[in-house]
Amino acid sequence: MHYVYILSSRVRSYFYTGCTQDLKIRFIEHNAGKVTSTKPYLPFDLIYYEACVEREDAYKREKYLKSRLGKTYLRKRLKNWYTNRA
């Protein structure tokens, strides 16, 4: 399986969208500071993920979720999370 995931920084207003084949290990790497692009925003919570059988489908979905329409979709999909966070 290939996973598309969204991380939310606990200390700053920062979201990270990524793709991986091993979600558990990748999440540990992010929180251990092993990912350069997310290191300044530690620690993270995993707030959303989707699983795809094909790698190409996961990367297409990642690209969509990073777009304006994708972000709108996520706001609607995670409405309760956004409401409870405020």
HTML snippet that shows the backbone in 3Dmol.js (N, CA, C, O; Angstrom):
<script src="https://3Dmol.org/build/3Dmol-min.js"></script>
<div id="view" style="width:600px;height:400px;position:relative"></div>
<script>
const pdb = `
ATOM      1  N   MET A   1       0.842  -1.194   0.000  1.00  0.00           N
ATOM      2  CA  MET A   1       0.000   0.000   0.000  1.00  0.00           C
ATOM      3  C   MET A   1       0.878   1.245   0.000  1.00  0.00           C
ATOM      4  O   MET A   1       2.016   1.227   0.468  1.00  0.00           O
ATOM      5  N   HIS A   2       0.326   2.310  -0.529  1.00  0.00           N
ATOM      6  CA  HIS A   2       0.981   3.617  -0.532  1.00  0.00           C
ATOM      7  C   HIS A   2       0.023   4.598   0.142  1.00  0.00           C
ATOM      8  O   HIS A   2      -1.182   4.582  -0.106  1.00  0.00           O
ATOM      9  N   TYR A   3       0.577   5.439   0.987  1.00  0.00           N
ATOM     10  CA  TYR A   3      -0.246   6.325   1.808  1.00  0.00           C
ATOM     11  C   TYR A   3       0.015   7.794   1.495  1.00  0.00           C
ATOM     12  O   TYR A   3       1.155   8.212   1.292  1.00  0.00           O
ATOM     13  N   VAL A   4      -1.063   8.562   1.464  1.00  0.00           N
ATOM     14  CA  VAL A   4      -1.002  10.020   1.404  1.00  0.00           C
ATOM     15  C   VAL A   4      -1.395  10.473   2.805  1.00  0.00           C
ATOM     16  O   VAL A   4      -2.382   9.987   3.357  1.00  0.00           O
ATOM     17  N   TYR A   5      -0.641  11.387   3.378  1.00  0.00           N
ATOM     18  CA  TYR A   5      -0.909  11.760   4.766  1.00  0.00           C
ATOM     19  C   TYR A   5      -0.766  13.262   4.977  1.00  0.00           C
ATOM     20  O   TYR A   5      -0.079  13.959   4.230  1.00  0.00           O
ATOM     21  N   ILE A   6      -1.438  13.730   6.019  1.00  0.00           N
ATOM     22  CA  ILE A   6      -1.385  15.139   6.415  1.00  0.00           C
ATOM     23  C   ILE A   6      -0.917  15.198   7.866  1.00  0.00           C
ATOM     24  O   ILE A   6      -1.475  14.535   8.740  1.00  0.00           O
ATOM     25  N   LEU A   7       0.107  15.998   8.103  1.00  0.00           N
ATOM     26  CA  LEU A   7       0.597  16.236   9.451  1.00  0.00           C
ATOM     27  C   LEU A   7       0.271  17.665   9.855  1.00  0.00           C
ATOM     28  O   LEU A   7       0.260  18.567   9.018  1.00  0.00           O
ATOM     29  N   SER A   8       0.012  17.862  11.119  1.00  0.00           N
ATOM     30  CA  SER A   8      -0.227  19.196  11.659  1.00  0.00           C
ATOM     31  C   SER A   8       0.754  19.442  12.796  1.00  0.00           C
ATOM     32  O   SER A   8       0.871  18.632  13.715  1.00  0.00           O
ATOM     33  N   SER A   9       1.455  20.563  12.725  1.00  0.00           N
ATOM     34  CA  SER A   9       2.389  20.921  13.789  1.00  0.00           C
ATOM     35  C   SER A   9       1.602  21.259  15.053  1.00  0.00           C
ATOM     36  O   SER A   9       0.564  21.919  14.990  1.00  0.00           O
ATOM     37  N   ARG A  10       2.096  20.808  16.183  1.00  0.00           N
ATOM     38  CA  ARG A  10       1.440  21.116  17.458  1.00  0.00           C
ATOM     39  C   ARG A  10       1.765  22.522  17.958  1.00  0.00           C
ATOM     40  O   ARG A  10       1.033  23.065  18.785  1.00  0.00           O
ATOM     41  N   VAL A  11       2.849  23.117  17.471  1.00  0.00           N
ATOM     42  CA  VAL A  11       3.289  24.404  18.006  1.00  0.00           C
ATOM     43  C   VAL A  11       3.144  25.571  17.036  1.00  0.00           C
ATOM     44  O   VAL A  11       3.172  26.726  17.461  1.00  0.00           O
ATOM     45  N   ARG A  12       2.992  25.298  15.759  1.00  0.00           N
ATOM     46  CA  ARG A  12       2.838  26.356  14.764  1.00  0.00           C
ATOM     47  C   ARG A  12       1.688  26.023  13.824  1.00  0.00           C
ATOM     48  O   ARG A  12       1.228  24.883  13.766  1.00  0.00           O
ATOM     49  N   SER A  13       1.241  27.014  13.104  1.00  0.00           N
ATOM     50  CA  SER A  13       0.200  26.799  12.112  1.00  0.00           C
ATOM     51  C   SER A  13       0.863  26.303  10.824  1.00  0.00           C
ATOM     52  O   SER A  13       1.117  27.083   9.906  1.00  0.00           O
ATOM     53  N   TYR A  14       1.136  25.007  10.769  1.00  0.00           N
ATOM     54  CA  TYR A  14       1.849  24.420   9.640  1.00  0.00           C
ATOM     55  C   TYR A  14       1.301  23.029   9.375  1.00  0.00           C
ATOM     56  O   TYR A  14       1.146  22.218  10.289  1.00  0.00           O
ATOM     57  N   PHE A  15       1.009  22.768   8.100  1.00  0.00           N
ATOM     58  CA  PHE A  15       0.547  21.464   7.660  1.00  0.00           C
ATOM     59  C   PHE A  15       1.522  20.912   6.636  1.00  0.00           C
ATOM     60  O   PHE A  15       2.101  21.662   5.850  1.00  0.00           O
ATOM     61  N   TYR A  16       1.699  19.621   6.650  1.00  0.00           N
ATOM     62  CA  TYR A  16       2.585  18.966   5.692  1.00  0.00           C
ATOM     63  C   TYR A  16       1.822  17.813   5.053  1.00  0.00           C
ATOM     64  O   TYR A  16       1.222  16.990   5.745  1.00  0.00           O
ATOM     65  N   THR A  17       1.854  17.767   3.735  1.00  0.00           N
ATOM     66  CA  THR A  17       1.231  16.686   2.985  1.00  0.00           C
ATOM     67  C   THR A  17       2.327  15.867   2.343  1.00  0.00           C
ATOM     68  O   THR A  17       3.213  16.413   1.685  1.00  0.00           O
ATOM     69  N   GLY A  18       2.273  14.561   2.531  1.00  0.00           N
ATOM     70  CA  GLY A  18       3.307  13.702   1.979  1.00  0.00           C
ATOM     71  C   GLY A  18       2.768  12.366   1.529  1.00  0.00           C
ATOM     72  O   GLY A  18       1.581  12.071   1.671  1.00  0.00           O
ATOM     73  N   CYS A  19       3.674  11.556   0.977  1.00  0.00           N
ATOM     74  CA  CYS A  19       3.352  10.246   0.445  1.00  0.00           C
ATOM     75  C   CYS A  19       4.420   9.266   0.914  1.00  0.00           C
ATOM     76  O   CYS A  19       5.597   9.623   0.971  1.00  0.00           O
ATOM     77  N   THR A  20       4.038   8.048   1.249  1.00  0.00           N
ATOM     78  CA  THR A  20       5.004   7.050   1.698  1.00  0.00           C
ATOM     79  C   THR A  20       4.438   5.652   1.542  1.00  0.00           C
ATOM     80  O   THR A  20       3.233   5.464   1.374  1.00  0.00           O
ATOM     81  N   GLN A  21       5.322   4.687   1.599  1.00  0.00           N
ATOM     82  CA  GLN A  21       4.901   3.297   1.556  1.00  0.00           C
ATOM     83  C   GLN A  21       4.762   2.731   2.977  1.00  0.00           C
ATOM     84  O   GLN A  21       4.044   1.753   3.190  1.00  0.00           O
ATOM     85  N   ASP A  22       5.444   3.342   3.938  1.00  0.00           N
ATOM     86  CA  ASP A  22       5.362   2.886   5.335  1.00  0.00           C
ATOM     87  C   ASP A  22       5.022   4.085   6.224  1.00  0.00           C
ATOM     88  O   ASP A  22       5.903   4.831   6.652  1.00  0.00           O
ATOM     89  N   LEU A  23       3.754   4.245   6.485  1.00  0.00           N
ATOM     90  CA  LEU A  23       3.265   5.420   7.209  1.00  0.00           C
ATOM     91  C   LEU A  23       3.807   5.496   8.628  1.00  0.00           C
ATOM     92  O   LEU A  23       4.171   6.576   9.092  1.00  0.00           O
ATOM     93  N   LYS A  24       3.866   4.384   9.312  1.00  0.00           N
ATOM     94  CA  LYS A  24       4.325   4.366  10.702  1.00  0.00           C
ATOM     95  C   LYS A  24       5.777   4.846  10.813  1.00  0.00           C
ATOM     96  O   LYS A  24       6.089   5.698  11.646  1.00  0.00           O
ATOM     97  N   ILE A  25       6.649   4.305   9.985  1.00  0.00           N
ATOM     98  CA  ILE A  25       8.057   4.703  10.024  1.00  0.00           C
ATOM     99  C   ILE A  25       8.232   6.153   9.593  1.00  0.00           C
ATOM    100  O   ILE A  25       9.023   6.888  10.184  1.00  0.00           O
ATOM    101  N   ARG A  26       7.496   6.565   8.567  1.00  0.00           N
ATOM    102  CA  ARG A  26       7.627   7.951   8.079  1.00  0.00           C
ATOM    103  C   ARG A  26       7.186   8.944   9.153  1.00  0.00           C
ATOM    104  O   ARG A  26       7.811   9.992   9.312  1.00  0.00           O
ATOM    105  N   PHE A  27       6.125   8.632   9.887  1.00  0.00           N
ATOM    106  CA  PHE A  27       5.661   9.513  10.962  1.00  0.00           C
ATOM    107  C   PHE A  27       6.724   9.625  12.053  1.00  0.00           C
ATOM    108  O   PHE A  27       6.973  10.712  12.575  1.00  0.00           O
ATOM    109  N   ILE A  28       7.342   8.511  12.391  1.00  0.00           N
ATOM    110  CA  ILE A  28       8.425   8.520  13.383  1.00  0.00           C
ATOM    111  C   ILE A  28       9.594   9.372  12.890  1.00  0.00           C
ATOM    112  O   ILE A  28      10.175  10.128  13.668  1.00  0.00           O
ATOM    113  N   GLU A  29       9.944   9.258  11.609  1.00  0.00           N
ATOM    114  CA  GLU A  29      11.029  10.061  11.038  1.00  0.00           C
ATOM    115  C   GLU A  29      10.729  11.554  11.125  1.00  0.00           C
ATOM    116  O   GLU A  29      11.606  12.351  11.457  1.00  0.00           O
ATOM    117  N   HIS A  30       9.485  11.929  10.824  1.00  0.00           N
ATOM    118  CA  HIS A  30       9.102  13.350  10.923  1.00  0.00           C
ATOM    119  C   HIS A  30       9.283  13.846  12.352  1.00  0.00           C
ATOM    120  O   HIS A  30       9.899  14.891  12.563  1.00  0.00           O
ATOM    121  N   ASN A  31       8.769  13.132  13.320  1.00  0.00           N
ATOM    122  CA  ASN A  31       8.827  13.581  14.713  1.00  0.00           C
ATOM    123  C   ASN A  31      10.214  13.456  15.328  1.00  0.00           C
ATOM    124  O   ASN A  31      10.480  14.051  16.372  1.00  0.00           O
ATOM    125  N   ALA A  32      11.098  12.695  14.701  1.00  0.00           N
ATOM    126  CA  ALA A  32      12.479  12.570  15.181  1.00  0.00           C
ATOM    127  C   ALA A  32      13.377  13.647  14.570  1.00  0.00           C
ATOM    128  O   ALA A  32      14.564  13.716  14.887  1.00  0.00           O
ATOM    129  N   GLY A  33      12.815  14.485  13.698  1.00  0.00           N
ATOM    130  CA  GLY A  33      13.597  15.551  13.079  1.00  0.00           C
ATOM    131  C   GLY A  33      14.470  15.086  11.930  1.00  0.00           C
ATOM    132  O   GLY A  33      15.426  15.771  11.568  1.00  0.00           O
ATOM    133  N   LYS A  34      14.162  13.940  11.350  1.00  0.00           N
ATOM    134  CA  LYS A  34      14.966  13.404  10.253  1.00  0.00           C
ATOM    135  C   LYS A  34      14.536  13.903   8.881  1.00  0.00           C
ATOM    136  O   LYS A  34      15.174  13.584   7.878  1.00  0.00           O
ATOM    137  N   VAL A  35      13.454  14.686   8.826  1.00  0.00           N
ATOM    138  CA  VAL A  35      12.967  15.240   7.565  1.00  0.00           C
ATOM    139  C   VAL A  35      13.235  16.740   7.588  1.00  0.00           C
ATOM    140  O   VAL A  35      12.655  17.476   8.386  1.00  0.00           O
ATOM    141  N   THR A  36      14.118  17.176   6.704  1.00  0.00           N
ATOM    142  CA  THR A  36      14.588  18.566   6.695  1.00  0.00           C
ATOM    143  C   THR A  36      13.443  19.576   6.593  1.00  0.00           C
ATOM    144  O   THR A  36      13.435  20.582   7.303  1.00  0.00           O
ATOM    145  N   SER A  37      12.480  19.308   5.711  1.00  0.00           N
ATOM    146  CA  SER A  37      11.415  20.288   5.478  1.00  0.00           C
ATOM    147  C   SER A  37      10.467  20.454   6.659  1.00  0.00           C
ATOM    148  O   SER A  37       9.791  21.479   6.755  1.00  0.00           O
ATOM    149  N   THR A  38      10.398  19.488   7.550  1.00  0.00           N
ATOM    150  CA  THR A  38       9.471  19.600   8.682  1.00  0.00           C
ATOM    151  C   THR A  38      10.170  19.800  10.021  1.00  0.00           C
ATOM    152  O   THR A  38       9.510  20.045  11.031  1.00  0.00           O
ATOM    153  N   LYS A  39      11.464  19.702  10.043  1.00  0.00           N
ATOM    154  CA  LYS A  39      12.229  19.781  11.296  1.00  0.00           C
ATOM    155  C   LYS A  39      11.917  21.027  12.142  1.00  0.00           C
ATOM    156  O   LYS A  39      11.797  20.903  13.361  1.00  0.00           O
ATOM    157  N   PRO A  40      11.782  22.225  11.542  1.00  0.00           N
ATOM    158  CA  PRO A  40      11.519  23.421  12.362  1.00  0.00           C
ATOM    159  C   PRO A  40      10.127  23.465  13.006  1.00  0.00           C
ATOM    160  O   PRO A  40       9.862  24.324  13.847  1.00  0.00           O
ATOM    161  N   TYR A  41       9.242  22.547  12.617  1.00  0.00           N
ATOM    162  CA  TYR A  41       7.850  22.626  13.064  1.00  0.00           C
ATOM    163  C   TYR A  41       7.461  21.499  14.025  1.00  0.00           C
ATOM    164  O   TYR A  41       6.274  21.279  14.265  1.00  0.00           O
ATOM    165  N   LEU A  42       8.422  20.800  14.565  1.00  0.00           N
ATOM    166  CA  LEU A  42       8.160  19.680  15.476  1.00  0.00           C
ATOM    167  C   LEU A  42       7.429  20.121  16.726  1.00  0.00           C
ATOM    168  O   LEU A  42       7.576  21.275  17.129  1.00  0.00           O
ATOM    169  N   PRO A  43       6.662  19.277  17.349  1.00  0.00           N
ATOM    170  CA  PRO A  43       6.241  17.927  16.977  1.00  0.00           C
ATOM    171  C   PRO A  43       4.976  17.965  16.122  1.00  0.00           C
ATOM    172  O   PRO A  43       4.354  19.016  15.965  1.00  0.00           O
ATOM    173  N   PHE A  44       4.600  16.802  15.568  1.00  0.00           N
ATOM    174  CA  PHE A  44       3.456  16.692  14.670  1.00  0.00           C
ATOM    175  C   PHE A  44       2.422  15.702  15.172  1.00  0.00           C
ATOM    176  O   PHE A  44       2.720  14.776  15.926  1.00  0.00           O
ATOM    177  N   ASP A  45       1.193  15.933  14.726  1.00  0.00           N
ATOM    178  CA  ASP A  45       0.109  14.968  14.869  1.00  0.00           C
ATOM    179  C   ASP A  45      -0.281  14.528  13.461  1.00  0.00           C
ATOM    180  O   ASP A  45      -0.316  15.340  12.537  1.00  0.00           O
ATOM    181  N   LEU A  46      -0.568  13.259  13.308  1.00  0.00           N
ATOM    182  CA  LEU A  46      -1.101  12.744  12.050  1.00  0.00           C
ATOM    183  C   LEU A  46      -2.599  12.996  12.088  1.00  0.00           C
ATOM    184  O   LEU A  46      -3.303  12.432  12.925  1.00  0.00           O
ATOM    185  N   ILE A  47      -3.093  13.844  11.184  1.00  0.00           N
ATOM    186  CA  ILE A  47      -4.512  14.195  11.251  1.00  0.00           C
ATOM    187  C   ILE A  47      -5.342  13.543  10.145  1.00  0.00           C
ATOM    188  O   ILE A  47      -6.571  13.531  10.221  1.00  0.00           O
ATOM    189  N   TYR A  48      -4.678  12.999   9.112  1.00  0.00           N
ATOM    190  CA  TYR A  48      -5.438  12.419   8.001  1.00  0.00           C
ATOM    191  C   TYR A  48      -4.529  11.545   7.165  1.00  0.00           C
ATOM    192  O   TYR A  48      -3.353  11.859   6.980  1.00  0.00           O
ATOM    193  N   TYR A  49      -5.069  10.448   6.660  1.00  0.00           N
ATOM    194  CA  TYR A  49      -4.342   9.654   5.671  1.00  0.00           C
ATOM    195  C   TYR A  49      -5.313   8.869   4.801  1.00  0.00           C
ATOM    196  O   TYR A  49      -6.440   8.577   5.202  1.00  0.00           O
ATOM    197  N   GLU A  50      -4.855   8.538   3.615  1.00  0.00           N
ATOM    198  CA  GLU A  50      -5.596   7.706   2.678  1.00  0.00           C
ATOM    199  C   GLU A  50      -4.637   6.642   2.166  1.00  0.00           C
ATOM    200  O   GLU A  50      -3.435   6.886   2.059  1.00  0.00           O
ATOM    201  N   ALA A  51      -5.161   5.467   1.850  1.00  0.00           N
ATOM    202  CA  ALA A  51      -4.348   4.375   1.317  1.00  0.00           C
ATOM    203  C   ALA A  51      -4.714   4.122  -0.142  1.00  0.00           C
ATOM    204  O   ALA A  51      -5.886   4.143  -0.518  1.00  0.00           O
ATOM    205  N   CYS A  52      -3.691   3.883  -0.948  1.00  0.00           N
ATOM    206  CA  CYS A  52      -3.871   3.565  -2.363  1.00  0.00           C
ATOM    207  C   CYS A  52      -3.061   2.310  -2.679  1.00  0.00           C
ATOM    208  O   CYS A  52      -1.989   2.093  -2.115  1.00  0.00           O
ATOM    209  N   VAL A  53      -3.572   1.507  -3.563  1.00  0.00           N
ATOM    210  CA  VAL A  53      -2.860   0.297  -3.964  1.00  0.00           C
ATOM    211  C   VAL A  53      -1.683   0.656  -4.876  1.00  0.00           C
ATOM    212  O   VAL A  53      -0.601   0.084  -4.743  1.00  0.00           O
ATOM    213  N   GLU A  54      -1.884   1.574  -5.775  1.00  0.00           N
ATOM    214  CA  GLU A  54      -0.853   1.951  -6.743  1.00  0.00           C
ATOM    215  C   GLU A  54      -0.123   3.222  -6.317  1.00  0.00           C
ATOM    216  O   GLU A  54      -0.747   4.180  -5.860  1.00  0.00           O
ATOM    217  N   ARG A  55       1.180   3.226  -6.466  1.00  0.00           N
ATOM    218  CA  ARG A  55       2.025   4.377  -6.111  1.00  0.00           C
ATOM    219  C   ARG A  55       1.609   5.637  -6.873  1.00  0.00           C
ATOM    220  O   ARG A  55       1.512   6.721  -6.299  1.00  0.00           O
ATOM    221  N   GLU A  56       1.366   5.476  -8.163  1.00  0.00           N
ATOM    222  CA  GLU A  56       0.998   6.629  -8.998  1.00  0.00           C
ATOM    223  C   GLU A  56      -0.296   7.280  -8.521  1.00  0.00           C
ATOM    224  O   GLU A  56      -0.426   8.504  -8.542  1.00  0.00           O
ATOM    225  N   ASP A  57      -1.245   6.462  -8.094  1.00  0.00           N
ATOM    226  CA  ASP A  57      -2.511   7.005  -7.580  1.00  0.00           C
ATOM    227  C   ASP A  57      -2.282   7.811  -6.311  1.00  0.00           C
ATOM    228  O   ASP A  57      -2.903   8.857  -6.120  1.00  0.00           O
ATOM    229  N   ALA A  58      -1.405   7.341  -5.452  1.00  0.00           N
ATOM    230  CA  ALA A  58      -1.105   8.058  -4.206  1.00  0.00           C
ATOM    231  C   ALA A  58      -0.458   9.408  -4.506  1.00  0.00           C
ATOM    232  O   ALA A  58      -0.806  10.411  -3.883  1.00  0.00           O
ATOM    233  N   TYR A  59       0.471   9.444  -5.446  1.00  0.00           N
ATOM    234  CA  TYR A  59       1.134  10.705  -5.768  1.00  0.00           C
ATOM    235  C   TYR A  59       0.199  11.687  -6.463  1.00  0.00           C
ATOM    236  O   TYR A  59       0.313  12.895  -6.261  1.00  0.00           O
ATOM    237  N   LYS A  60      -0.711  11.190  -7.268  1.00  0.00           N
ATOM    238  CA  LYS A  60      -1.711  12.068  -7.882  1.00  0.00           C
ATOM    239  C   LYS A  60      -2.628  12.653  -6.804  1.00  0.00           C
ATOM    240  O   LYS A  60      -2.983  13.830  -6.845  1.00  0.00           O
ATOM    241  N   ARG A  61      -3.000  11.812  -5.846  1.00  0.00           N
ATOM    242  CA  ARG A  61      -3.862  12.279  -4.759  1.00  0.00           C
ATOM    243  C   ARG A  61      -3.139  13.310  -3.896  1.00  0.00           C
ATOM    244  O   ARG A  61      -3.741  14.294  -3.467  1.00  0.00           O
ATOM    245  N   GLU A  62      -1.856  13.086  -3.642  1.00  0.00           N
ATOM    246  CA  GLU A  62      -1.060  14.054  -2.884  1.00  0.00           C
ATOM    247  C   GLU A  62      -1.053  15.402  -3.591  1.00  0.00           C
ATOM    248  O   GLU A  62      -1.252  16.444  -2.967  1.00  0.00           O
ATOM    249  N   LYS A  63      -0.823  15.370  -4.891  1.00  0.00           N
ATOM    250  CA  LYS A  63      -0.803  16.613  -5.672  1.00  0.00           C
ATOM    251  C   LYS A  63      -2.152  17.327  -5.589  1.00  0.00           C
ATOM    252  O   LYS A  63      -2.203  18.550  -5.463  1.00  0.00           O
ATOM    253  N   TYR A  64      -3.243  16.560  -5.661  1.00  0.00           N
ATOM    254  CA  TYR A  64      -4.573  17.158  -5.556  1.00  0.00           C
ATOM    255  C   TYR A  64      -4.786  17.782  -4.177  1.00  0.00           C
ATOM    256  O   TYR A  64      -5.281  18.905  -4.080  1.00  0.00           O
ATOM    257  N   LEU A  65      -4.421  17.074  -3.119  1.00  0.00           N
ATOM    258  CA  LEU A  65      -4.645  17.591  -1.766  1.00  0.00           C
ATOM    259  C   LEU A  65      -3.824  18.841  -1.479  1.00  0.00           C
ATOM    260  O   LEU A  65      -4.170  19.614  -0.586  1.00  0.00           O
ATOM    261  N   LYS A  66      -2.748  19.049  -2.219  1.00  0.00           N
ATOM    262  CA  LYS A  66      -1.941  20.266  -2.058  1.00  0.00           C
ATOM    263  C   LYS A  66      -2.521  21.447  -2.840  1.00  0.00           C
ATOM    264  O   LYS A  66      -2.110  22.588  -2.630  1.00  0.00           O
ATOM    265  N   SER A  67      -3.467  21.180  -3.735  1.00  0.00           N
ATOM    266  CA  SER A  67      -4.067  22.242  -4.548  1.00  0.00           C
ATOM    267  C   SER A  67      -5.133  22.991  -3.740  1.00  0.00           C
ATOM    268  O   SER A  67      -5.508  22.570  -2.646  1.00  0.00           O
ATOM    269  N   ARG A  68      -5.603  24.086  -4.288  1.00  0.00           N
ATOM    270  CA  ARG A  68      -6.653  24.870  -3.634  1.00  0.00           C
ATOM    271  C   ARG A  68      -7.918  24.036  -3.451  1.00  0.00           C
ATOM    272  O   ARG A  68      -8.528  24.063  -2.382  1.00  0.00           O
ATOM    273  N   LEU A  69      -8.315  23.299  -4.480  1.00  0.00           N
ATOM    274  CA  LEU A  69      -9.508  22.458  -4.375  1.00  0.00           C
ATOM    275  C   LEU A  69      -9.312  21.351  -3.346  1.00  0.00           C
ATOM    276  O   LEU A  69     -10.241  21.005  -2.616  1.00  0.00           O
ATOM    277  N   GLY A  70      -8.116  20.802  -3.290  1.00  0.00           N
ATOM    278  CA  GLY A  70      -7.821  19.759  -2.322  1.00  0.00           C
ATOM    279  C   GLY A  70      -7.876  20.273  -0.899  1.00  0.00           C
ATOM    280  O   GLY A  70      -8.366  19.586  -0.003  1.00  0.00           O
ATOM    281  N   LYS A  71      -7.378  21.475  -0.691  1.00  0.00           N
ATOM    282  CA  LYS A  71      -7.419  22.062   0.655  1.00  0.00           C
ATOM    283  C   LYS A  71      -8.856  22.362   1.076  1.00  0.00           C
ATOM    284  O   LYS A  71      -9.205  22.225   2.248  1.00  0.00           O
ATOM    285  N   THR A  72      -9.684  22.769   0.123  1.00  0.00           N
ATOM    286  CA  THR A  72     -11.094  22.988   0.410  1.00  0.00           C
ATOM    287  C   THR A  72     -11.761  21.662   0.783  1.00  0.00           C
ATOM    288  O   THR A  72     -12.551  21.604   1.725  1.00  0.00           O
ATOM    289  N   TYR A  73     -11.444  20.606   0.048  1.00  0.00           N
ATOM    290  CA  TYR A  73     -11.966  19.281   0.353  1.00  0.00           C
ATOM    291  C   TYR A  73     -11.581  18.872   1.779  1.00  0.00           C
ATOM    292  O   TYR A  73     -12.418  18.382   2.536  1.00  0.00           O
ATOM    293  N   LEU A  74     -10.316  19.076   2.137  1.00  0.00           N
ATOM    294  CA  LEU A  74      -9.854  18.682   3.472  1.00  0.00           C
ATOM    295  C   LEU A  74     -10.537  19.482   4.578  1.00  0.00           C
ATOM    296  O   LEU A  74     -10.858  18.933   5.632  1.00  0.00           O
ATOM    297  N   ARG A  75     -10.761  20.775   4.345  1.00  0.00           N
ATOM    298  CA  ARG A  75     -11.453  21.584   5.355  1.00  0.00           C
ATOM    299  C   ARG A  75     -12.855  21.047   5.616  1.00  0.00           C
ATOM    300  O   ARG A  75     -13.318  21.015   6.756  1.00  0.00           O
ATOM    301  N   LYS A  76     -13.527  20.625   4.539  1.00  0.00           N
ATOM    302  CA  LYS A  76     -14.868  20.046   4.694  1.00  0.00           C
ATOM    303  C   LYS A  76     -14.783  18.663   5.330  1.00  0.00           C
ATOM    304  O   LYS A  76     -15.583  18.337   6.206  1.00  0.00           O
ATOM    305  N   ARG A  77     -13.838  17.859   4.906  1.00  0.00           N
ATOM    306  CA  ARG A  77     -13.685  16.488   5.389  1.00  0.00           C
ATOM    307  C   ARG A  77     -13.296  16.464   6.859  1.00  0.00           C
ATOM    308  O   ARG A  77     -13.722  15.581   7.603  1.00  0.00           O
ATOM    309  N   LEU A  78     -12.488  17.431   7.277  1.00  0.00           N
ATOM    310  CA  LEU A  78     -11.992  17.492   8.650  1.00  0.00           C
ATOM    311  C   LEU A  78     -12.642  18.616   9.444  1.00  0.00           C
ATOM    312  O   LEU A  78     -12.022  19.193  10.337  1.00  0.00           O
ATOM    313  N   LYS A  79     -13.880  18.920   9.118  1.00  0.00           N
ATOM    314  CA  LYS A  79     -14.590  20.049   9.722  1.00  0.00           C
ATOM    315  C   LYS A  79     -14.564  20.004  11.248  1.00  0.00           C
ATOM    316  O   LYS A  79     -14.293  21.026  11.880  1.00  0.00           O
ATOM    317  N   ASN A  80     -14.833  18.869  11.847  1.00  0.00           N
ATOM    318  CA  ASN A  80     -14.835  18.760  13.305  1.00  0.00           C
ATOM    319  C   ASN A  80     -13.450  18.990  13.886  1.00  0.00           C
ATOM    320  O   ASN A  80     -13.315  19.622  14.933  1.00  0.00           O
ATOM    321  N   TRP A  81     -12.419  18.484  13.216  1.00  0.00           N
ATOM    322  CA  TRP A  81     -11.060  18.689  13.698  1.00  0.00           C
ATOM    323  C   TRP A  81     -10.707  20.175  13.695  1.00  0.00           C
ATOM    324  O   TRP A  81     -10.147  20.686  14.665  1.00  0.00           O
ATOM    325  N   TYR A  82     -11.037  20.868  12.602  1.00  0.00           N
ATOM    326  CA  TYR A  82     -10.767  22.302  12.524  1.00  0.00           C
ATOM    327  C   TYR A  82     -11.562  23.071  13.586  1.00  0.00           C
ATOM    328  O   TYR A  82     -11.037  24.005  14.192  1.00  0.00           O
ATOM    329  N   THR A  83     -12.815  22.687  13.813  1.00  0.00           N
ATOM    330  CA  THR A  83     -13.666  23.368  14.786  1.00  0.00           C
ATOM    331  C   THR A  83     -13.125  23.167  16.206  1.00  0.00           C
ATOM    332  O   THR A  83     -13.077  24.118  16.985  1.00  0.00           O
ATOM    333  N   ASN A  84     -12.725  21.965  16.542  1.00  0.00           N
ATOM    334  CA  ASN A  84     -12.238  21.669  17.888  1.00  0.00           C
ATOM    335  C   ASN A  84     -10.847  22.245  18.152  1.00  0.00           C
ATOM    336  O   ASN A  84     -10.450  22.412  19.306  1.00  0.00           O
ATOM    337  N   ARG A  85     -10.129  22.541  17.111  1.00  0.00           N
ATOM    338  CA  ARG A  85      -8.766  23.073  17.257  1.00  0.00           C
ATOM    339  C   ARG A  85      -8.779  24.566  17.607  1.00  0.00           C
ATOM    340  O   ARG A  85      -7.874  25.057  18.283  1.00  0.00           O
ATOM    341  N   ALA A  86      -9.776  25.261  17.159  1.00  0.00           N
ATOM    342  CA  ALA A  86      -9.834  26.714  17.352  1.00  0.00           C
ATOM    343  C   ALA A  86     -10.059  27.113  18.784  1.00  0.00           C
ATOM    344  O   ALA A  86     -10.129  28.304  19.089  1.00  0.00           O
TER     345      ALA A  86
END
`;
const viewer = $3Dmol.createViewer("view");
viewer.addModel(pdb, "pdb");
viewer.setStyle({}, {cartoon: {color: "spectrum"}});
viewer.zoomTo();
viewer.render();
</script>
